[in-house]
Amino acid sequence: MSKNSNGAEAIAAVERRMQNRRIGGDRRTRSEPDFKAPEKRTSERRKVERRRLIDPTTCERDYSLDEVEFMKAMDEYKRKSGRMFPTWSEVLEVVRGLGYAKSVPVPTV
């Protein structure tokens, strides 16, 4: 190889390093104003319903009426509250709303 080709390769390598974003410095420190795209949306964003209704007929096992009632109550709660993953205290709130209560143990003699 001749001297010129090695020099050209060295210059090309330096130019590549300068263009490399990791080495070239932080692009965010430029003095140019940031480009902001115009807002396309003119109205409020509507919430898209992503959850499907619970359909017990698509499951492999047969659910009791109490289980179906509970699943529907949980689905209704999730829709009203907008919470996809309710806490255990919220689940307990739904269960109590269905009329369930902790039974008092009967004392044994």
Backbone as a chain_set.jsonl record, in Angstrom:
{"seq": "MSKNSNGAEAIAAVERRMQNRRIGGDRRTRSEPDFKAPEKRTSERRKVERRRLIDPTTCERDYSLDEVEFMKAMDEYKRKSGRMFPTWSEVLEVVRGLGYAKSVPVPTV", "coords": {"N": [[0.836, -1.179, 0.0], [0.368, 2.245, -0.61], [1.57, 5.42, 0.71], [-0.405, 7.39, 0.474], [-2.857, 6.024, 0.368], [-3.023, 4.933, 2.933], [-3.112, 7.275, 4.434], [-5.515, 8.372, 3.517], [-7.299, 6.463, 4.449], [-6.938, 6.805, 7.179], [-7.877, 9.41, 7.519], [-10.542, 9.03, 6.758], [-11.338, 7.331, 8.816], [-11.138, 9.04, 11.026], [-13.094, 10.921, 10.348], [-15.37, 9.29, 10.447], [-15.416, 8.713, 13.178], [-15.968, 11.252, 14.184], [-18.511, 11.621, 13.246], [-19.876, 9.762, 14.62], [-22.34, 9.407, 16.998], [-22.023, 8.747, 19.672], [-19.438, 9.477, 20.255], [-19.181, 12.018, 19.246], [-20.328, 13.949, 20.882], [-22.934, 15.58, 22.839], [-25.99, 15.885, 21.32], [-28.086, 17.358, 22.193], [-27.222, 19.742, 23.204], [-27.112, 21.694, 21.336], [-27.312, 24.961, 19.843], [-29.383, 25.543, 18.261], [-32.887, 26.115, 17.774], [-35.292, 23.857, 19.145], [-37.057, 21.555, 17.112], [-40.471, 21.456, 16.763], [-43.195, 19.509, 16.104], [-46.271, 20.335, 14.54], [-49.335, 20.246, 16.379], [-51.561, 17.74, 15.648], [-53.948, 16.799, 16.553], [-57.115, 18.016, 17.255], [-59.262, 17.78, 18.899], [-60.353, 16.442, 22.098], [-58.794, 13.451, 23.196], [-60.347, 10.409, 22.821], [-61.258, 7.77, 25.015], [-60.383, 4.513, 24.319], [-62.078, 1.53, 24.367], [-60.64, -1.289, 25.465], [-60.875, -3.696, 26.707], [-62.388, -6.874, 26.554], [-65.674, -8.225, 26.942], [-66.354, -10.497, 29.593], [-66.789, -13.767, 28.772], [-68.196, -16.493, 29.828], [-68.772, -18.808, 28.42], [-66.723, -19.331, 26.694], [-64.702, -20.479, 28.071], [-62.984, -23.375, 29.387], [-64.077, -24.754, 31.565], [-67.099, -25.286, 33.449], [-68.728, -22.677, 34.991], [-70.055, -21.792, 38.185], [-73.168, -20.209, 39.097], [-72.673, -18.244, 41.014], [-69.953, -17.732, 40.592], [-69.979, -16.685, 37.975], [-71.516, -14.409, 38.435], [-69.759, -13.012, 40.129], [-67.552, -12.6, 38.385], [-68.723, -10.953, 36.45], [-69.401, -8.762, 38.055], [-66.847, -7.899, 38.819], [-65.824, -7.195, 36.323], [-67.556, -5.107, 35.652], [-66.881, -3.317, 37.704], [-64.211, -2.76, 37.008], [-64.568, -1.484, 34.574], [-66.056, 0.818, 35.306], [-64.338, 2.084, 37.146], [-62.052, 2.341, 35.688], [-59.767, 1.014, 36.166], [-57.552, -1.43, 35.371], [-56.275, -3.403, 36.794], [-57.363, -4.15, 39.689], [-56.858, -3.51, 43.216], [-56.445, -5.716, 46.087], [-58.049, -4.841, 48.149], [-59.965, -3.461, 46.732], [-61.14, -5.55, 45.336], [-62.244, -6.908, 47.483], [-64.113, -4.997, 48.205], [-65.888, -5.163, 46.028], [-66.81, -7.767, 46.39], [-68.101, -7.524, 48.862], [-70.037, -5.756, 48.039], [-71.633, -7.419, 46.582], [-72.977, -8.657, 48.544], [-71.776, -10.475, 50.225], [-70.451, -11.536, 53.352], [-68.243, -11.835, 56.143], [-68.434, -14.787, 57.943], [-69.534, -15.46, 61.269], [-67.766, -17.399, 63.521], [-69.088, -20.373, 64.941], [-69.268, -21.058, 68.316], [-67.794, -23.889, 69.845], [-68.887, -26.411, 72.116]], "CA": [[0.0, 0.0, 0.0], [1.125, 3.492, -0.666], [1.336, 6.345, 1.813], [-1.645, 8.129, 0.264], [-4.031, 5.224, 0.712], [-3.084, 4.86, 4.402], [-3.534, 8.588, 4.907], [-6.937, 8.516, 3.206], [-8.027, 5.594, 5.374], [-6.874, 7.425, 8.504], [-8.793, 10.562, 7.495], [-11.902, 8.489, 6.738], [-11.628, 6.818, 10.152], [-11.365, 10.195, 11.897], [-14.403, 11.484, 9.988], [-16.4, 8.387, 10.962], [-15.482, 8.919, 14.62], [-16.6, 12.539, 14.455], [-19.934, 11.489, 12.935], [-20.446, 8.832, 15.58], [-23.061, 10.181, 18.011], [-21.524, 8.458, 21.007], [-18.169, 10.166, 20.439], [-19.29, 13.394, 18.774], [-20.87, 14.874, 21.872], [-24.371, 15.57, 23.087], [-26.718, 16.655, 20.312], [-29.082, 18.198, 22.847], [-26.637, 21.011, 23.622], [-27.062, 22.605, 20.19], [-27.938, 26.266, 20.071], [-30.525, 25.658, 17.357], [-34.154, 25.859, 18.479], [-35.844, 22.52, 18.948], [-38.153, 21.453, 16.159], [-41.7, 20.897, 17.332], [-44.195, 19.21, 15.082], [-47.568, 20.926, 14.887], [-50.303, 19.323, 16.979], [-52.558, 17.338, 14.653], [-55.208, 16.526, 17.207], [-57.819, 19.246, 17.619], [-60.251, 17.49, 19.937], [-59.884, 15.589, 23.178], [-58.611, 12.053, 22.825], [-61.37, 9.589, 23.462], [-60.73, 6.534, 25.577], [-60.776, 3.346, 23.534], [-62.373, 0.389, 25.22], [-59.787, -2.384, 25.008], [-61.241, -4.952, 27.353], [-63.566, -7.574, 26.043], [-66.567, -8.741, 27.984], [-66.067, -11.864, 30.023], [-67.763, -14.701, 28.232], [-67.915, -17.781, 30.462], [-68.963, -19.941, 27.513], [-65.5, -19.6, 25.944], [-63.755, -21.138, 28.956], [-63.075, -24.834, 29.346], [-64.859, -25.341, 32.651], [-68.417, -24.706, 33.713], [-68.716, -21.849, 36.187], [-71.318, -21.737, 38.922], [-73.834, -18.912, 38.964], [-71.962, -17.304, 41.878], [-68.696, -17.357, 39.926], [-70.316, -15.82, 36.842], [-71.947, -13.14, 39.024], [-68.556, -12.341, 40.597], [-66.771, -12.159, 37.215], [-69.418, -9.809, 35.851], [-69.278, -7.635, 38.98], [-65.469, -7.407, 38.704], [-65.706, -6.541, 35.016], [-68.273, -3.828, 35.757], [-66.073, -2.429, 38.544], [-63.042, -2.332, 36.234], [-65.018, -0.515, 33.56], [-66.454, 2.074, 35.953], [-63.199, 2.731, 37.804], [-60.964, 2.536, 34.735], [-58.576, 0.303, 36.662], [-57.469, -2.747, 34.774], [-55.795, -4.339, 37.805], [-57.784, -3.647, 40.999], [-56.151, -4.008, 44.389], [-57.226, -6.701, 46.833], [-59.099, -4.16, 48.908], [-61.037, -3.159, 45.775], [-61.827, -6.824, 45.089], [-63.065, -7.136, 48.67], [-65.22, -4.047, 48.094], [-66.837, -5.732, 45.059], [-67.407, -8.95, 47.027], [-69.068, -7.038, 49.857], [-71.137, -5.16, 47.287], [-72.501, -8.522, 46.157], [-73.726, -9.128, 49.711], [-71.035, -11.45, 51.015], [-69.907, -11.041, 54.613], [-67.499, -12.85, 56.889], [-69.338, -15.451, 58.885], [-69.062, -15.529, 62.653], [-67.62, -18.815, 63.875], [-69.98, -20.885, 65.976], [-68.428, -21.65, 69.4], [-68.058, -25.321, 70.133], [-68.999, -26.659, 73.556]], "C": [[0.877, 1.237, 0.0], [0.766, 4.365, 0.518], [-0.001, 7.059, 1.696], [-2.869, 7.312, 0.676], [-4.163, 5.076, 2.23], [-3.551, 6.176, 4.988], [-5.019, 8.805, 4.682], [-7.781, 7.662, 4.147], [-8.06, 6.201, 6.773], [-7.837, 8.606, 8.585], [-10.238, 10.08, 7.521], [-12.294, 7.966, 8.118], [-11.909, 7.957, 11.126], [-12.732, 10.812, 11.616], [-15.532, 10.61, 10.517], [-16.556, 8.559, 12.473], [-16.189, 10.221, 14.968], [-18.101, 12.47, 14.192], [-20.645, 10.559, 13.917], [-21.076, 9.626, 16.723], [-22.511, 9.952, 19.407], [-20.235, 9.226, 21.299], [-18.314, 11.653, 20.157], [-19.862, 14.38, 19.768], [-22.385, 14.794, 21.94], [-25.074, 16.456, 22.074], [-27.694, 17.626, 20.953], [-28.532, 19.557, 23.267], [-26.513, 21.992, 22.462], [-27.748, 23.918, 20.52], [-29.139, 26.476, 19.169], [-31.817, 25.426, 18.138], [-34.654, 24.46, 18.161], [-36.998, 22.563, 17.966], [-39.341, 20.831, 16.863], [-42.706, 20.711, 16.213], [-45.519, 19.844, 15.492], [-48.515, 19.86, 15.43], [-51.389, 19.015, 15.967], [-53.932, 17.174, 15.278], [-55.863, 17.839, 17.628], [-58.835, 19.011, 18.726], [-59.622, 16.621, 21.013], [-59.771, 14.15, 22.688], [-59.649, 11.22, 23.552], [-60.745, 8.28, 23.92], [-61.279, 5.352, 24.782], [-60.97, 2.188, 24.491], [-61.594, -0.811, 24.685], [-60.174, -3.728, 25.598], [-62.443, -5.581, 26.681], [-64.42, -8.017, 27.21], [-66.155, -10.158, 28.346], [-67.174, -12.756, 29.497], [-67.464, -16.081, 28.802], [-68.059, -18.971, 29.526], [-67.694, -20.259, 26.726], [-64.463, -20.321, 26.778], [-64.004, -22.642, 28.952], [-63.968, -25.42, 30.431], [-66.203, -24.638, 32.789], [-68.344, -23.935, 35.029], [-70.077, -21.904, 36.858], [-71.922, -20.353, 38.728], [-73.15, -17.844, 39.82], [-70.667, -16.823, 41.222], [-68.949, -16.408, 38.762], [-70.735, -14.441, 37.353], [-70.728, -12.332, 39.485], [-67.721, -11.801, 39.426], [-67.415, -10.934, 36.56], [-69.308, -8.566, 36.734], [-67.871, -7.04, 38.91], [-65.271, -6.672, 37.386], [-66.383, -5.17, 35.031], [-67.471, -2.825, 36.592], [-64.87, -1.887, 37.759], [-63.422, -1.303, 35.183], [-65.346, 0.835, 34.179], [-65.258, 2.822, 36.524], [-62.059, 3.033, 36.833], [-59.677, 1.854, 35.164], [-58.57, -1.113, 36.125], [-57.069, -3.81, 35.801], [-56.159, -3.804, 39.193], [-56.952, -4.254, 42.127], [-57.036, -5.016, 45.114], [-58.316, -6.031, 47.648], [-60.258, -3.768, 47.994], [-61.826, -4.417, 45.433], [-62.751, -7.136, 46.266], [-64.285, -6.221, 48.668], [-66.295, -4.577, 47.14], [-67.559, -6.925, 45.683], [-68.445, -8.529, 48.065], [-70.276, -6.401, 49.184], [-72.113, -6.203, 46.765], [-73.285, -9.103, 47.325], [-72.998, -10.153, 50.549], [-70.467, -10.779, 52.262], [-69.185, -12.189, 55.296], [-68.435, -13.466, 57.914], [-68.697, -15.49, 60.262], [-68.94, -16.998, 63.013], [-68.531, -19.209, 65.036], [-69.1, -21.516, 67.068], [-68.813, -23.107, 69.646], [-68.033, -25.525, 71.642], [-68.171, -27.833, 73.943]], "O": [[1.98, 1.248, 0.546], [-0.198, 4.104, 1.237], [-0.662, 7.309, 2.704], [-3.808, 7.849, 1.264], [-5.274, 5.089, 2.761], [-4.316, 6.183, 5.952], [-5.71, 9.354, 5.541], [-8.849, 8.086, 4.59], [-9.073, 6.125, 7.469], [-8.527, 8.787, 9.588], [-11.07, 10.652, 8.226], [-13.436, 8.13, 8.548], [-12.813, 7.857, 11.956], [-13.449, 11.184, 12.545], [-16.545, 11.128, 10.987], [-17.671, 8.554, 12.994], [-16.932, 10.28, 15.948], [-18.879, 13.174, 14.836], [-21.872, 10.576, 14.025], [-20.398, 10.44, 17.351], [-22.529, 10.859, 20.238], [-19.967, 9.583, 22.446], [-17.627, 12.466, 20.776], [-19.869, 15.579, 19.487], [-23.024, 14.045, 21.201], [-24.782, 17.648, 21.98], [-28.089, 18.612, 20.329], [-29.302, 20.439, 23.649], [-25.863, 23.027, 22.604], [-28.643, 23.978, 21.363], [-29.842, 27.479, 19.295], [-31.837, 24.621, 19.07], [-34.465, 23.949, 17.058], [-37.813, 23.485, 17.982], [-39.212, 19.782, 17.494], [-43.022, 21.645, 15.476], [-45.845, 19.881, 16.678], [-48.491, 18.711, 14.987], [-52.065, 19.921, 15.48], [-54.953, 17.382, 14.623], [-55.235, 18.673, 18.281], [-59.227, 19.951, 19.418], [-58.505, 16.127, 20.859], [-60.566, 13.699, 21.863], [-59.801, 11.327, 24.769], [-59.824, 7.757, 23.292], [-62.489, 5.217, 24.602], [-60.11, 1.909, 25.327], [-61.86, -1.29, 23.583], [-59.836, -4.776, 25.048], [-63.391, -4.897, 26.293], [-63.935, -8.163, 28.332], [-65.67, -10.916, 27.505], [-68.355, -12.52, 29.752], [-66.57, -16.769, 28.311], [-67.522, -20.042, 29.809], [-67.588, -21.34, 26.148], [-63.435, -20.739, 26.246], [-65.074, -23.116, 28.57], [-64.559, -26.481, 30.232], [-66.395, -23.528, 32.294], [-67.944, -24.484, 36.056], [-71.11, -22.041, 36.202], [-71.255, -19.437, 38.247], [-73.054, -16.685, 39.415], [-70.331, -15.641, 41.294], [-68.217, -15.435, 38.581], [-70.356, -13.422, 36.776], [-70.66, -11.123, 39.265], [-67.24, -10.669, 39.478], [-66.723, -9.995, 36.167], [-69.142, -7.454, 36.233], [-67.712, -5.82, 38.937], [-64.615, -5.632, 37.349], [-65.853, -4.198, 34.494], [-67.384, -1.646, 36.25], [-64.553, -0.7, 37.838], [-62.675, -0.357, 34.934], [-64.962, 1.877, 33.647], [-65.168, 4.044, 36.405], [-61.205, 3.874, 37.112], [-58.617, 2.095, 34.585], [-59.479, -1.897, 36.397], [-57.47, -4.969, 35.695], [-55.368, -3.09, 39.808], [-56.417, -5.356, 42.006], [-58.219, -5.159, 44.804], [-59.396, -6.596, 47.821], [-61.409, -3.746, 48.431], [-63.043, -4.359, 45.258], [-63.888, -7.568, 46.079], [-65.369, -6.628, 49.084], [-67.487, -4.45, 47.422], [-68.771, -7.076, 45.527], [-69.531, -9.105, 48.139], [-71.397, -6.489, 49.685], [-73.284, -5.904, 46.533], [-74.16, -9.946, 47.128], [-73.57, -10.659, 51.514], [-70.06, -9.617, 52.234], [-69.479, -13.361, 55.057], [-69.131, -12.767, 58.651], [-67.474, -15.544, 60.396], [-69.887, -17.764, 62.837], [-68.707, -18.45, 65.989], [-68.288, -22.397, 66.784], [-69.985, -23.482, 69.649], [-67.253, -24.89, 72.353], [-68.133, -28.202, 75.117]]}, "num_chains": 1, "name": "protein.A"}
